[in-house]
Structures are given as structure tokens and as C-alpha cells.
Amino acid sequence: MNAKAQARLSTENFLRLALRRNELQLHYQPRVGFSTGEITGVEALLRWKHPRLGLLMPDQFLSVAEDSGLIVPIGEWVIEEAFRQVAAWQKKSAAVWPLRLISPPHNYLTQTNLYQS
């Protein structure tokens, strides 16, 4: 097995563990109106807090997730976590902003069982 294939397999195995160990994180970024300076929404950005490599950006692991089928459970986790966070914000504040989920090219929202959940 060549080094590139071995690295992808290793990433896939660590990504499976990451799902079980709750190493995935959503980072929230406000969307601000250019003319008003007011918050108009929030974007949820996926990150992986890898135990050895630190904080990984989606371009470092999502292609492996897509190829291995892990994109579906990751997508389900993203949706559940984002809605959990929105509910927590709503309990603390009357302000409610639209939430935008930043999805990969092969949109995990269409591959999940969101419509059944």
C-alpha cells in the first residue's frame, strides 16, 4: 500500500474514533450586515479537534469522510449539534438569528435521514 493510501486509511480510522469520542466541533461565526453592522445570522463551521494534530479544517478530512460514507453520520451530528446550540441560545436570549450550515460539495444534508428525524 502506498503512503497516500495508507494516510487516507489512517485518517478514516481516526475519523471513526472522532465520532465516538466527540472530537468534532462546530464553531459559530456571526454574519453581519454590511450597511447596519448588526448580526443577521450565524454560520456553523465544522472542525475536528484531533488529539495529535490539533484543530483540523474540513478540507483536511471531509474528502475522506465522503469517500468512506462517514459523511452521513457526520452530517447528522452537525445538524443535531447545531439545533441543540440554537435551542440553548433561545433559552438565554430573545434574539433568534437564521443559522447557516456550511456543507461540503457533496451535501451531507441530502444524504442524511433529516427528513425522517
C-alpha positions as CSV (number, residue, x, y, z in Angstrom):
1,M,0.0,0.0,0.0
2,N,1.4,3.4,-1.0
3,A,1.9,6.2,1.6
4,K,-1.0,8.2,0.3
5,A,-3.5,5.3,0.6
6,Q,-2.1,4.5,4.0
7,A,-2.6,8.1,5.1
8,R,-6.2,8.1,3.9
9,L,-7.0,4.8,5.7
10,S,-5.4,6.2,8.9
11,T,-7.5,9.4,8.6
12,E,-10.6,7.3,8.1
13,N,-9.9,5.2,11.2
14,F,-9.2,8.3,13.3
15,L,-12.3,9.9,12.0
16,R,-14.4,6.9,13.1
17,L,-12.9,7.3,16.5
18,A,-13.5,11.1,16.4
19,L,-17.2,10.5,16.1
20,R,-17.3,8.2,19.1
21,R,-15.0,10.4,21.2
22,N,-16.9,13.7,20.4
23,E,-13.9,15.3,18.8
24,L,-15.9,17.1,16.2
25,Q,-16.8,20.7,17.0
26,L,-18.9,23.4,15.5
27,H,-17.5,26.9,15.6
28,Y,-20.1,29.7,15.2
29,Q,-19.4,32.8,13.2
30,P,-21.7,35.8,13.1
31,R,-23.0,37.1,9.8
32,V,-23.0,40.9,10.0
33,G,-25.0,43.2,7.7
34,F,-22.6,45.4,5.8
35,S,-24.6,48.6,6.0
36,T,-26.0,48.2,9.5
37,G,-23.3,46.4,11.3
38,E,-26.0,44.2,13.0
39,I,-25.9,40.5,13.3
40,T,-28.1,39.0,10.6
41,G,-27.4,35.3,11.1
42,V,-24.9,32.7,12.3
43,E,-22.8,30.2,10.4
44,A,-21.9,26.9,11.8
45,L,-18.4,25.8,10.7
46,L,-17.2,22.2,11.2
47,R,-13.8,21.5,12.8
48,W,-12.1,18.3,14.1
49,K,-10.1,18.6,17.3
50,H,-7.6,15.8,16.5
51,P,-5.8,14.6,19.7
52,R,-2.4,14.6,18.0
53,L,-2.7,17.1,15.1
54,G,-4.8,19.8,16.8
55,L,-7.6,21.7,15.1
56,L,-8.3,20.4,11.6
57,M,-10.2,22.3,8.9
58,P,-12.8,20.5,6.8
59,D,-10.6,20.4,3.7
60,Q,-8.2,18.1,5.7
61,F,-10.8,15.4,6.4
62,L,-14.1,15.8,4.6
63,S,-12.9,14.1,1.3
64,V,-12.1,11.0,3.3
65,A,-15.5,11.2,5.1
66,E,-17.2,11.4,1.7
67,D,-15.3,8.5,0.2
68,S,-15.8,6.3,3.3
69,G,-19.5,7.1,3.9
70,L,-18.7,8.8,7.2
71,I,-20.2,12.0,5.8
72,V,-23.7,10.7,6.7
73,P,-23.1,10.3,10.4
74,I,-21.0,13.5,10.5
75,G,-23.8,15.3,8.7
76,E,-26.4,14.0,11.2
77,W,-24.1,15.1,14.1
78,V,-23.7,18.6,12.6
79,I,-27.5,19.0,12.2
80,E,-28.2,17.7,15.7
81,E,-25.5,19.8,17.4
82,A,-26.4,23.0,15.5
83,F,-30.1,22.7,16.5
84,R,-29.1,21.9,20.1
85,Q,-27.0,25.0,20.2
86,V,-29.7,27.2,18.7
87,A,-32.1,25.9,21.3
88,A,-29.6,26.7,24.1
89,W,-29.2,30.3,22.7
90,Q,-33.0,30.7,22.5
91,K,-33.3,29.8,26.2
92,K,-30.8,32.5,27.1
93,S,-31.9,35.3,24.7
94,A,-35.0,36.5,22.9
95,A,-32.8,37.2,19.8
96,V,-33.1,34.5,17.1
97,W,-30.9,34.5,14.0
98,P,-31.0,32.4,10.9
99,L,-28.5,29.5,11.1
100,R,-26.4,28.6,8.1
101,L,-24.7,25.3,7.9
102,I,-21.7,25.3,5.7
103,S,-21.8,21.9,3.9
104,P,-19.2,20.2,1.7
105,P,-19.5,19.8,-2.0
106,H,-21.4,16.5,-1.7
107,N,-24.0,17.9,0.5
108,Y,-24.4,15.7,3.6
109,L,-27.8,17.3,4.3
110,T,-29.3,15.4,1.3
111,Q,-27.7,12.1,2.4
112,T,-28.9,12.1,6.0
113,N,-32.2,10.9,7.4
114,L,-33.1,14.5,8.3
115,Y,-36.5,14.2,6.8
116,Q,-37.2,11.1,8.9
117,S,-35.8,12.5,12.2
